[in-house]
Structures are given as structure tokens and as C-alpha cells.
Amino acid sequence: MRALIVDRSAPGGLRVGEVPEPVPAANQALVRVTATSFNYGEVSHGIETAAEGTVLGWDAAGVVVQAAADRSGPAVGTPVVTLDEGGGWAEVRAVRTDWIGVAPERAEPGALSTIPVAAGTALRALHRTGPLLGRRILVTGATGGVGRYAVQLARLGGAHVIASTGDPARHGEALRALGAHEVVAGPAQAGGGLDGVLDMVGGAQLVEAFDQLGEGGTLVAVGHSAGEGENFPFGALFSGPGRDDRSIVTFMLLFCDGLDRDLTWLARQVADGVLSPEITWRGGWDDASEAVGALLGRRLHGKAVLDLT
């Protein structure tokens, strides 16, 4: 079968090649992939560190062509959205049934392929901030794939959403259209007293965002695109009026239970137009290096989708 395989001598570190079709475990279904999406983390670190010939790819949408032998998961012919640690950049992938979401027949595969890492991470991160109705939530790095879904989901949950981006003049209108009530250039402009922060950036911005939390507020450290450590100045972790019980939490999406339920719900919201997939780049097999370059060069805001049909 065809796949995008790691070849660091090729443009973007990937080339189209032939690999054996995967042999599924008893709890895995075989899915014929029709669309996949790229994530910054897998192109910035995965291509650099994976063995030559590896098939990467966390996100993929397609149709079940072989049901799991243990009879778990969807039947043959079911449209699905899938998450796994690799194998999504290929014509067929084997995936655990508890990492498969059932999609409506009407759903567009490219839109579905944006869901697993980006929307799944945003949803689980928002769960960690607690109830959203009436709460003030800041999303940093809001123009990225996770950030755009986080803005939409937070608004859907009833939060007052503040989106942070390095260029509010350029991205403010689009972020407001997604549901942001305010668009700011950095966490320091959020006004303090925040109930929750979803931070996609890390480094100095995480430290700045933590300082904006109010009493009982939670910062969820989601991304680390800054590529730098967090250095808290003396006094940053002091408590006091309005500053007690603040916390920083982390999580790993693949360690979460119930992902099949999450993916199924998210697929329905995207199919119904409640959530926008925010696709800002789309291409085919031979265009992968273009998407990789755009992601690494921070020129891509939103999701990159690769059609594998």
C-alpha cells in the first residue's frame, strides 16, 4: 500500500513509498484512510526523531474495511475518525477500537481528519478547567489547530472566551467569528481573575498566563511551541487574596479513557456545522512537503489536511 514514509533526504523529510498493509491485533479494526491531518508536533519532532521508513500520522478519517476480531468497535463500512500514535499517513491503518469515533454518513472526511489531536485535546483540556458556564477562559496560541477548536468549544460551553495571538489586528476578526469575546496580544492583557487558561505556547507566556489566574483558577499546559523552559520569578507562586488554590495541570491525550465517545461527539458537531474544522491548507500525496514547510515556518494558522484518495 502507499504511505508517506520518513526519508530525511527528501523535501520535508517525507516521500511516498510502498509499505506492507498492517496486521491488526484482536482489538484493532482496519480503516481505509481517505484523509489525514498534520499536527505541528509530529512534523517538528516526529520526522526528526523517527527511524527512516517509519509511517507517522496521528489523525485519520476513513471507512472500516475489517472489523476488530474481538467484536468491539464499528462494523465494516462505517465512516470513522481515528487517533493513534502513528500509521495515519497511509492508505490503511490498524487502530484500537477505543480510539475510533463513529462519524455521520454526511461528514466530509477532510473535516473529520482535523478532529482527533486538535479538537480532542481542546475538549479534554477544557474538562480540566472545570465548569465553563459564566467562567472567564483564556486560550493562548489561539490561531493554531488546538487553539481554534478550544475557542469554539469554550464558547459552546458558556464561557467568556479571551483569545491570545501575537497579531490581533490580523487574526482578531477570525477569532471573534469562532466565538472569542475578546482578542488580546498576550496574557497580560487578559485582565486577571481568570478561571482557566489553555496554554499552547509554554515558556514565558505560560508564566505570564499563570499570573492572570484568579482564586481556584487552573492553567492547563497543552503545548510547548515556544521551545523554552518556564522560569517563575520570586513571588509568582505566592498566595494571597484572589490568588489561593491556583494550579497548573498537564495530561496526555492517549492516556485518557473514553476517547471513542469524545471522537464520536466531536464528529457530529463538525458534521452539523456546530464546530468549524478551520482547514487552512489542503493537498494530496505529492504536496506533503509544502504543508510540512508551512507548519515549521509558522506560516499556517489552522489545520493542514492531506487527501489520500
Secondary structure, 3 states (H helix, E strand, C coil): CEEEEECCCCHHHEEEEECCCCCCCCCEEEEEEEEEEECHHHHHHHHHHCCCCCCCCCEEEEEEEECCCCCCCCCCCCEEEEECCCCCCECEEEEEHHHEEECCCCCCHHHHHCHHHHHHHHHHHHHCCCCCCCCEEEECCCCCHHHHHHHHHHHHCCCEEEEECCCHHHHHHHHHHHCCCEEECCHHHHCCCEEEEEECCCHHHHHHHHCCEEEEEEEEECCCCCCCCCCCCCCCCCCCCCCCCCEEECCCHHHCCCHHHHHHHHHHHHHCCCCCCCEEEEECHHHHHHHHHHHHCCCCCCEEEEECC
